[in-house]
Every structure is written in C-alpha cells, then in structure tokens.
Amino acid sequence: MKKYECPCGYVYDHAEGDHENGVAPGTAFEDLPKDWVCPLCGAEQENFEEV
C-alpha cells in the first residue's frame, strides 16, 4: 500500500495506522475518517502527497 506525507514531514503508513488517534493498523489512507488530520501539525488530508 501507499504512504502519504504531510508538508510538515509526518508520513502516514497504513501498516502502522495512528493508534493515538484511533486509527487501526491496516487502515488505508483513503479509508481514514473524514475528520482525521495530521497528528503533528493538524493539516487536513488533502494536503498530503503520495510518496
């Protein structure tokens, strides 16, 4: 699966998810809750780029 990077440098990796914000490992970026934002800077999902 793909990884997505925020302009601040945070990389969302589906294999890890985002445990601190309730996103289980294995959750694809496309399946993140609509209100999920970067845990480091608060950027919205449309600011992330595929890496």
CHARMM internal coordinates of N, CA and C (Angstrom, degrees):
IC EDIT
DIST 1 N 1 CA 1.4582
DIST 1 CA 1 C 1.5308
ANGL 1 N 1 CA 1 C 109.50
DIST 1 C 2 N 1.2995
ANGL 1 CA 1 C 2 N 114.14
DIHE 1 N 1 CA 1 C 2 N 164.83
DIST 2 N 2 CA 1.4479
ANGL 1 C 2 N 2 CA 121.03
DIHE 1 CA 1 C 2 N 2 CA -175.91
DIST 2 CA 2 C 1.5257
ANGL 2 N 2 CA 2 C 111.43
DIHE 1 C 2 N 2 CA 2 C -84.44
DIST 2 C 3 N 1.3223
ANGL 2 CA 2 C 3 N 114.71
DIHE 2 N 2 CA 2 C 3 N 157.03
DIST 3 N 3 CA 1.4613
ANGL 2 C 3 N 3 CA 121.69
DIHE 2 CA 2 C 3 N 3 CA 172.28
DIST 3 CA 3 C 1.5217
ANGL 3 N 3 CA 3 C 106.83
DIHE 2 C 3 N 3 CA 3 C -112.34
DIST 3 C 4 N 1.3312
ANGL 3 CA 3 C 4 N 115.09
DIHE 3 N 3 CA 3 C 4 N 151.24
DIST 4 N 4 CA 1.4555
ANGL 3 C 4 N 4 CA 120.37
DIHE 3 CA 3 C 4 N 4 CA -178.76
DIST 4 CA 4 C 1.5204
ANGL 4 N 4 CA 4 C 109.58
DIHE 3 C 4 N 4 CA 4 C -127.89
DIST 4 C 5 N 1.3378
ANGL 4 CA 4 C 5 N 115.93
DIHE 4 N 4 CA 4 C 5 N 136.02
DIST 5 N 5 CA 1.4565
ANGL 4 C 5 N 5 CA 121.03
DIHE 4 CA 4 C 5 N 5 CA -176.16
DIST 5 CA 5 C 1.5198
ANGL 5 N 5 CA 5 C 111.35
DIHE 4 C 5 N 5 CA 5 C -113.49
DIST 5 C 6 N 1.3133
ANGL 5 CA 5 C 6 N 114.69
DIHE 5 N 5 CA 5 C 6 N 136.10
DIST 6 N 6 CA 1.4602
ANGL 5 C 6 N 6 CA 123.03
DIHE 5 CA 5 C 6 N 6 CA 175.31
DIST 6 CA 6 C 1.5311
ANGL 6 N 6 CA 6 C 108.39
DIHE 5 C 6 N 6 CA 6 C -83.39
DIST 6 C 7 N 1.3156
ANGL 6 CA 6 C 7 N 118.73
DIHE 6 N 6 CA 6 C 7 N 153.68
DIST 7 N 7 CA 1.4680
ANGL 6 C 7 N 7 CA 119.86
DIHE 6 CA 6 C 7 N 7 CA 176.20
DIST 7 CA 7 C 1.5320
ANGL 7 N 7 CA 7 C 113.39
DIHE 6 C 7 N 7 CA 7 C -56.86
DIST 7 C 8 N 1.3342
ANGL 7 CA 7 C 8 N 118.08
DIHE 7 N 7 CA 7 C 8 N -23.84
DIST 8 N 8 CA 1.4677
ANGL 7 C 8 N 8 CA 120.82
DIHE 7 CA 7 C 8 N 8 CA 179.94
DIST 8 CA 8 C 1.5246
ANGL 8 N 8 CA 8 C 112.13
DIHE 7 C 8 N 8 CA 8 C -78.77
DIST 8 C 9 N 1.3454
ANGL 8 CA 8 C 9 N 117.45
DIHE 8 N 8 CA 8 C 9 N -10.12
DIST 9 N 9 CA 1.4498
ANGL 8 C 9 N 9 CA 121.00
DIHE 8 CA 8 C 9 N 9 CA 179.06
DIST 9 CA 9 C 1.5172
ANGL 9 N 9 CA 9 C 114.59
DIHE 8 C 9 N 9 CA 9 C 108.26
DIST 9 C 10 N 1.3299
ANGL 9 CA 9 C 10 N 117.94
DIHE 9 N 9 CA 9 C 10 N -12.02
DIST 10 N 10 CA 1.4730
ANGL 9 C 10 N 10 CA 120.61
DIHE 9 CA 9 C 10 N 10 CA 177.45
DIST 10 CA 10 C 1.5213
ANGL 10 N 10 CA 10 C 108.86
DIHE 9 C 10 N 10 CA 10 C -66.88
DIST 10 C 11 N 1.3403
ANGL 10 CA 10 C 11 N 116.91
DIHE 10 N 10 CA 10 C 11 N 135.23
DIST 11 N 11 CA 1.4613
ANGL 10 C 11 N 11 CA 121.59
DIHE 10 CA 10 C 11 N 11 CA 178.23
DIST 11 CA 11 C 1.5243
ANGL 11 N 11 CA 11 C 108.44
DIHE 10 C 11 N 11 CA 11 C -114.45
DIST 11 C 12 N 1.3438
ANGL 11 CA 11 C 12 N 115.92
DIHE 11 N 11 CA 11 C 12 N 122.49
DIST 12 N 12 CA 1.4571
ANGL 11 C 12 N 12 CA 120.24
DIHE 11 CA 11 C 12 N 12 CA 174.32
DIST 12 CA 12 C 1.5173
ANGL 12 N 12 CA 12 C 107.87
DIHE 11 C 12 N 12 CA 12 C -84.79
DIST 12 C 13 N 1.3374
ANGL 12 CA 12 C 13 N 115.55
DIHE 12 N 12 CA 12 C 13 N 121.40
DIST 13 N 13 CA 1.4610
ANGL 12 C 13 N 13 CA 122.53
DIHE 12 CA 12 C 13 N 13 CA 179.25
DIST 13 CA 13 C 1.5236
ANGL 13 N 13 CA 13 C 107.24
DIHE 12 C 13 N 13 CA 13 C -115.91
DIST 13 C 14 N 1.3198
ANGL 13 CA 13 C 14 N 117.68
DIHE 13 N 13 CA 13 C 14 N 117.45
DIST 14 N 14 CA 1.4689
ANGL 13 C 14 N 14 CA 121.63
DIHE 13 CA 13 C 14 N 14 CA -177.08
DIST 14 CA 14 C 1.5199
ANGL 14 N 14 CA 14 C 111.95
DIHE 13 C 14 N 14 CA 14 C -57.07
DIST 14 C 15 N 1.3272
ANGL 14 CA 14 C 15 N 117.16
DIHE 14 N 14 CA 14 C 15 N -31.47
DIST 15 N 15 CA 1.4632
ANGL 14 C 15 N 15 CA 120.35
DIHE 14 CA 14 C 15 N 15 CA -178.18
DIST 15 CA 15 C 1.5260
ANGL 15 N 15 CA 15 C 111.43
DIHE 14 C 15 N 15 CA 15 C -65.85
DIST 15 C 16 N 1.3142
ANGL 15 CA 15 C 16 N 116.49
DIHE 15 N 15 CA 15 C 16 N -28.01
DIST 16 N 16 CA 1.4594
ANGL 15 C 16 N 16 CA 120.98
DIHE 15 CA 15 C 16 N 16 CA -179.85
DIST 16 CA 16 C 1.5192
ANGL 16 N 16 CA 16 C 112.88
DIHE 15 C 16 N 16 CA 16 C -96.84
DIST 16 C 17 N 1.3352
ANGL 16 CA 16 C 17 N 117.12
DIHE 16 N 16 CA 16 C 17 N -29.44
DIST 17 N 17 CA 1.4609
ANGL 16 C 17 N 17 CA 120.50
DIHE 16 CA 16 C 17 N 17 CA -174.31
DIST 17 CA 17 C 1.5222
ANGL 17 N 17 CA 17 C 110.38
DIHE 16 C 17 N 17 CA 17 C 66.57
DIST 17 C 18 N 1.3220
ANGL 17 CA 17 C 18 N 116.61
DIHE 17 N 17 CA 17 C 18 N -153.15
DIST 18 N 18 CA 1.4636
ANGL 17 C 18 N 18 CA 122.40
DIHE 17 CA 17 C 18 N 18 CA 178.34
DIST 18 CA 18 C 1.5229
ANGL 18 N 18 CA 18 C 106.40
DIHE 17 C 18 N 18 CA 18 C -144.03
DIST 18 C 19 N 1.3157
ANGL 18 CA 18 C 19 N 114.53
DIHE 18 N 18 CA 18 C 19 N 77.65
DIST 19 N 19 CA 1.4696
ANGL 18 C 19 N 19 CA 121.76
DIHE 18 CA 18 C 19 N 19 CA -173.67
DIST 19 CA 19 C 1.5254
ANGL 19 N 19 CA 19 C 112.07
DIHE 18 C 19 N 19 CA 19 C -53.86
DIST 19 C 20 N 1.3174
ANGL 19 CA 19 C 20 N 117.64
DIHE 19 N 19 CA 19 C 20 N -41.21
DIST 20 N 20 CA 1.4661
ANGL 19 C 20 N 20 CA 121.40
DIHE 19 CA 19 C 20 N 20 CA -177.46
DIST 20 CA 20 C 1.5215
ANGL 20 N 20 CA 20 C 112.63
DIHE 19 C 20 N 20 CA 20 C -62.36
DIST 20 C 21 N 1.3306
ANGL 20 CA 20 C 21 N 116.83
DIHE 20 N 20 CA 20 C 21 N -23.49
DIST 21 N 21 CA 1.4604
ANGL 20 C 21 N 21 CA 121.03
DIHE 20 CA 20 C 21 N 21 CA -178.44
DIST 21 CA 21 C 1.5239
ANGL 21 N 21 CA 21 C 112.33
DIHE 20 C 21 N 21 CA 21 C -115.20
DIST 21 C 22 N 1.3276
ANGL 21 CA 21 C 22 N 116.67
DIHE 21 N 21 CA 21 C 22 N 19.64
DIST 22 N 22 CA 1.4574
ANGL 21 C 22 N 22 CA 121.31
DIHE 21 CA 21 C 22 N 22 CA 172.88
DIST 22 CA 22 C 1.5104
ANGL 22 N 22 CA 22 C 116.64
DIHE 21 C 22 N 22 CA 22 C 78.46
DIST 22 C 23 N 1.3413
ANGL 22 CA 22 C 23 N 117.58
DIHE 22 N 22 CA 22 C 23 N 19.07
DIST 23 N 23 CA 1.4630
ANGL 22 C 23 N 23 CA 120.59
DIHE 22 CA 22 C 23 N 23 CA 178.69
DIST 23 CA 23 C 1.5228
ANGL 23 N 23 CA 23 C 108.31
DIHE 22 C 23 N 23 CA 23 C -101.86
DIST 23 C 24 N 1.3187
ANGL 23 CA 23 C 24 N 116.38
DIHE 23 N 23 CA 23 C 24 N 116.68
DIST 24 N 24 CA 1.4591
ANGL 23 C 24 N 24 CA 122.33
DIHE 23 CA 23 C 24 N 24 CA -176.25
DIST 24 CA 24 C 1.5215
ANGL 24 N 24 CA 24 C 111.80
DIHE 23 C 24 N 24 CA 24 C -70.95
DIST 24 C 25 N 1.3408
ANGL 24 CA 24 C 25 N 116.88
DIHE 24 N 24 CA 24 C 25 N 148.30
DIST 25 N 25 CA 1.4599
ANGL 24 C 25 N 25 CA 119.97
DIHE 24 CA 24 C 25 N 25 CA 172.39
DIST 25 CA 25 C 1.5331
ANGL 25 N 25 CA 25 C 109.73
DIHE 24 C 25 N 25 CA 25 C -55.46
DIST 25 C 26 N 1.3186
ANGL 25 CA 25 C 26 N 116.15
DIHE 25 N 25 CA 25 C 26 N 143.62
DIST 26 N 26 CA 1.4559
ANGL 25 C 26 N 26 CA 121.09
DIHE 25 CA 25 C 26 N 26 CA -179.19
DIST 26 CA 26 C 1.5248
ANGL 26 N 26 CA 26 C 113.39
DIHE 25 C 26 N 26 CA 26 C 92.71
DIST 26 C 27 N 1.3416
ANGL 26 CA 26 C 27 N 117.73
DIHE 26 N 26 CA 26 C 27 N -2.30
DIST 27 N 27 CA 1.4628
ANGL 26 C 27 N 27 CA 121.13
DIHE 26 CA 26 C 27 N 27 CA 179.27
DIST 27 CA 27 C 1.5194
ANGL 27 N 27 CA 27 C 110.02
DIHE 26 C 27 N 27 CA 27 C -80.89
DIST 27 C 28 N 1.3254
ANGL 27 CA 27 C 28 N 116.33
DIHE 27 N 27 CA 27 C 28 N 117.87
DIST 28 N 28 CA 1.4666
ANGL 27 C 28 N 28 CA 121.10
DIHE 27 CA 27 C 28 N 28 CA 178.49
DIST 28 CA 28 C 1.5279
ANGL 28 N 28 CA 28 C 109.66
DIHE 27 C 28 N 28 CA 28 C -66.05
DIST 28 C 29 N 1.3239
ANGL 28 CA 28 C 29 N 116.25
DIHE 28 N 28 CA 28 C 29 N 150.48
DIST 29 N 29 CA 1.4657
ANGL 28 C 29 N 29 CA 121.00
DIHE 28 CA 28 C 29 N 29 CA 179.28
DIST 29 CA 29 C 1.5275
ANGL 29 N 29 CA 29 C 110.42
DIHE 28 C 29 N 29 CA 29 C -54.87
DIST 29 C 30 N 1.3314
ANGL 29 CA 29 C 30 N 116.15
DIHE 29 N 29 CA 29 C 30 N -40.26
DIST 30 N 30 CA 1.4603
ANGL 29 C 30 N 30 CA 121.62
DIHE 29 CA 29 C 30 N 30 CA -178.58
DIST 30 CA 30 C 1.5271
ANGL 30 N 30 CA 30 C 112.14
DIHE 29 C 30 N 30 CA 30 C -65.54
DIST 30 C 31 N 1.3325
ANGL 30 CA 30 C 31 N 117.16
DIHE 30 N 30 CA 30 C 31 N -19.82
DIST 31 N 31 CA 1.4619
ANGL 30 C 31 N 31 CA 121.73
DIHE 30 CA 30 C 31 N 31 CA -178.03
DIST 31 CA 31 C 1.5259
ANGL 31 N 31 CA 31 C 113.48
DIHE 30 C 31 N 31 CA 31 C -100.30
DIST 31 C 32 N 1.3268
ANGL 31 CA 31 C 32 N 116.95
DIHE 31 N 31 CA 31 C 32 N 4.99
DIST 32 N 32 CA 1.4614
ANGL 31 C 32 N 32 CA 119.63
DIHE 31 CA 31 C 32 N 32 CA 177.93
DIST 32 CA 32 C 1.5264
ANGL 32 N 32 CA 32 C 109.85
DIHE 31 C 32 N 32 CA 32 C -63.34
DIST 32 C 33 N 1.3290
ANGL 32 CA 32 C 33 N 117.75
DIHE 32 N 32 CA 32 C 33 N 149.88
DIST 33 N 33 CA 1.4676
ANGL 32 C 33 N 33 CA 119.43
DIHE 32 CA 32 C 33 N 33 CA 175.20
DIST 33 CA 33 C 1.5265
ANGL 33 N 33 CA 33 C 109.94
DIHE 32 C 33 N 33 CA 33 C -56.96
DIST 33 C 34 N 1.3071
ANGL 33 CA 33 C 34 N 117.21
DIHE 33 N 33 CA 33 C 34 N 145.66
DIST 34 N 34 CA 1.4709
ANGL 33 C 34 N 34 CA 121.67
DIHE 33 CA 33 C 34 N 34 CA -176.42
DIST 34 CA 34 C 1.5237
ANGL 34 N 34 CA 34 C 112.31
DIHE 33 C 34 N 34 CA 34 C -60.03
DIST 34 C 35 N 1.3340
ANGL 34 CA 34 C 35 N 116.93
DIHE 34 N 34 CA 34 C 35 N -26.68
DIST 35 N 35 CA 1.4628
ANGL 34 C 35 N 35 CA 119.76
DIHE 34 CA 34 C 35 N 35 CA -178.26
DIST 35 CA 35 C 1.5305
ANGL 35 N 35 CA 35 C 113.41
DIHE 34 C 35 N 35 CA 35 C -93.78
DIST 35 C 36 N 1.3442
ANGL 35 CA 35 C 36 N 117.72
DIHE 35 N 35 CA 35 C 36 N 5.65
DIST 36 N 36 CA 1.4596
ANGL 35 C 36 N 36 CA 120.80
DIHE 35 CA 35 C 36 N 36 CA 178.53
DIST 36 CA 36 C 1.5141
ANGL 36 N 36 CA 36 C 109.09
DIHE 35 C 36 N 36 CA 36 C -70.33
DIST 36 C 37 N 1.3331
ANGL 36 CA 36 C 37 N 116.64
DIHE 36 N 36 CA 36 C 37 N 135.62
DIST 37 N 37 CA 1.4638
ANGL 36 C 37 N 37 CA 122.98
DIHE 36 CA 36 C 37 N 37 CA 177.78
DIST 37 CA 37 C 1.5245
ANGL 37 N 37 CA 37 C 108.91
DIHE 36 C 37 N 37 CA 37 C -130.57
DIST 37 C 38 N 1.3044
ANGL 37 CA 37 C 38 N 116.95
DIHE 37 N 37 CA 37 C 38 N 166.24
DIST 38 N 38 CA 1.4585
ANGL 37 C 38 N 38 CA 122.05
DIHE 37 CA 37 C 38 N 38 CA 178.98
DIST 38 CA 38 C 1.5274
ANGL 38 N 38 CA 38 C 109.38
DIHE 37 C 38 N 38 CA 38 C -55.90
DIST 38 C 39 N 1.3234
ANGL 38 CA 38 C 39 N 117.03
DIHE 38 N 38 CA 38 C 39 N 127.15
DIST 39 N 39 CA 1.4549
ANGL 38 C 39 N 39 CA 119.75
DIHE 38 CA 38 C 39 N 39 CA -178.77
DIST 39 CA 39 C 1.5291
ANGL 39 N 39 CA 39 C 113.86
DIHE 38 C 39 N 39 CA 39 C -70.24
DIST 39 C 40 N 1.3277
ANGL 39 CA 39 C 40 N 117.58
DIHE 39 N 39 CA 39 C 40 N -13.63
DIST 40 N 40 CA 1.4667
ANGL 39 C 40 N 40 CA 119.85
DIHE 39 CA 39 C 40 N 40 CA 179.68
DIST 40 CA 40 C 1.5207
ANGL 40 N 40 CA 40 C 113.16
DIHE 39 C 40 N 40 CA 40 C -93.44
DIST 40 C 41 N 1.3366
ANGL 40 CA 40 C 41 N 116.17
DIHE 40 N 40 CA 40 C 41 N -43.59
DIST 41 N 41 CA 1.4703
ANGL 40 C 41 N 41 CA 118.10
DIHE 40 CA 40 C 41 N 41 CA -173.63
DIST 41 CA 41 C 1.5256
ANGL 41 N 41 CA 41 C 114.31
DIHE 40 C 41 N 41 CA 41 C -123.33
DIST 41 C 42 N 1.3321
ANGL 41 CA 41 C 42 N 117.52
DIHE 41 N 41 CA 41 C 42 N -8.86
DIST 42 N 42 CA 1.4537
ANGL 41 C 42 N 42 CA 120.25
DIHE 41 CA 41 C 42 N 42 CA 178.58
DIST 42 CA 42 C 1.5180
ANGL 42 N 42 CA 42 C 115.07
DIHE 41 C 42 N 42 CA 42 C 84.23
DIST 42 C 43 N 1.3371
ANGL 42 CA 42 C 43 N 117.12
DIHE 42 N 42 CA 42 C 43 N 9.84
DIST 43 N 43 CA 1.4735
ANGL 42 C 43 N 43 CA 120.15
DIHE 42 CA 42 C 43 N 43 CA 179.04
DIST 43 CA 43 C 1.5330
ANGL 43 N 43 CA 43 C 110.11
DIHE 42 C 43 N 43 CA 43 C -65.84
DIST 43 C 44 N 1.3208
ANGL 43 CA 43 C 44 N 116.23
DIHE 43 N 43 CA 43 C 44 N 144.50
DIST 44 N 44 CA 1.4508
ANGL 43 C 44 N 44 CA 121.35
DIHE 43 CA 43 C 44 N 44 CA 178.90
DIST 44 CA 44 C 1.5324
ANGL 44 N 44 CA 44 C 110.72
DIHE 43 C 44 N 44 CA 44 C -77.67
DIST 44 C 45 N 1.3272
ANGL 44 CA 44 C 45 N 115.59
DIHE 44 N 44 CA 44 C 45 N 161.52
DIST 45 N 45 CA 1.4585
ANGL 44 C 45 N 45 CA 121.77
DIHE 44 CA 44 C 45 N 45 CA -173.54
DIST 45 CA 45 C 1.5193
ANGL 45 N 45 CA 45 C 113.81
DIHE 44 C 45 N 45 CA 45 C -57.62
DIST 45 C 46 N 1.3206
ANGL 45 CA 45 C 46 N 118.66
DIHE 45 N 45 CA 45 C 46 N -32.90
DIST 46 N 46 CA 1.4654
ANGL 45 C 46 N 46 CA 119.59
DIHE 45 CA 45 C 46 N 46 CA -178.04
DIST 46 CA 46 C 1.5270
ANGL 46 N 46 CA 46 C 112.49
DIHE 45 C 46 N 46 CA 46 C -67.12
DIST 46 C 47 N 1.3312
ANGL 46 CA 46 C 47 N 118.25
DIHE 46 N 46 CA 46 C 47 N -11.21
DIST 47 N 47 CA 1.4626
ANGL 46 C 47 N 47 CA 121.75
DIHE 46 CA 46 C 47 N 47 CA 177.77
DIST 47 CA 47 C 1.5232
ANGL 47 N 47 CA 47 C 112.68
DIHE 46 C 47 N 47 CA 47 C -86.22
DIST 47 C 48 N 1.3267
ANGL 47 CA 47 C 48 N 117.72
DIHE 47 N 47 CA 47 C 48 N -10.38
DIST 48 N 48 CA 1.4580
ANGL 47 C 48 N 48 CA 121.87
DIHE 47 CA 47 C 48 N 48 CA -179.96
DIST 48 CA 48 C 1.5228
ANGL 48 N 48 CA 48 C 110.54
DIHE 47 C 48 N 48 CA 48 C -80.35
DIST 48 C 49 N 1.3410
ANGL 48 CA 48 C 49 N 115.64
DIHE 48 N 48 CA 48 C 49 N 148.34
DIST 49 N 49 CA 1.4572
ANGL 48 C 49 N 49 CA 121.08
DIHE 48 CA 48 C 49 N 49 CA 176.30
DIST 49 CA 49 C 1.5242
ANGL 49 N 49 CA 49 C 109.64
DIHE 48 C 49 N 49 CA 49 C -123.15
DIST 49 C 50 N 1.3048
ANGL 49 CA 49 C 50 N 116.02
DIHE 49 N 49 CA 49 C 50 N 143.98
DIST 50 N 50 CA 1.4661
ANGL 49 C 50 N 50 CA 121.22
DIHE 49 CA 49 C 50 N 50 CA 177.97
DIST 50 CA 50 C 1.5170
ANGL 50 N 50 CA 50 C 109.58
DIHE 49 C 50 N 50 CA 50 C -66.00
DIST 50 C 51 N 1.3466
ANGL 50 CA 50 C 51 N 116.22
DIHE 50 N 50 CA 50 C 51 N 136.33
DIST 51 N 51 CA 1.4768
ANGL 50 C 51 N 51 CA 120.28
DIHE 50 CA 50 C 51 N 51 CA 177.34
DIST 51 CA 51 C 1.5080
ANGL 51 N 51 CA 51 C 109.67
DIHE 50 C 51 N 51 CA 51 C -124.32
END
COOR INIT
IC SEED 1 N 1 CA 1 C
IC BUILD
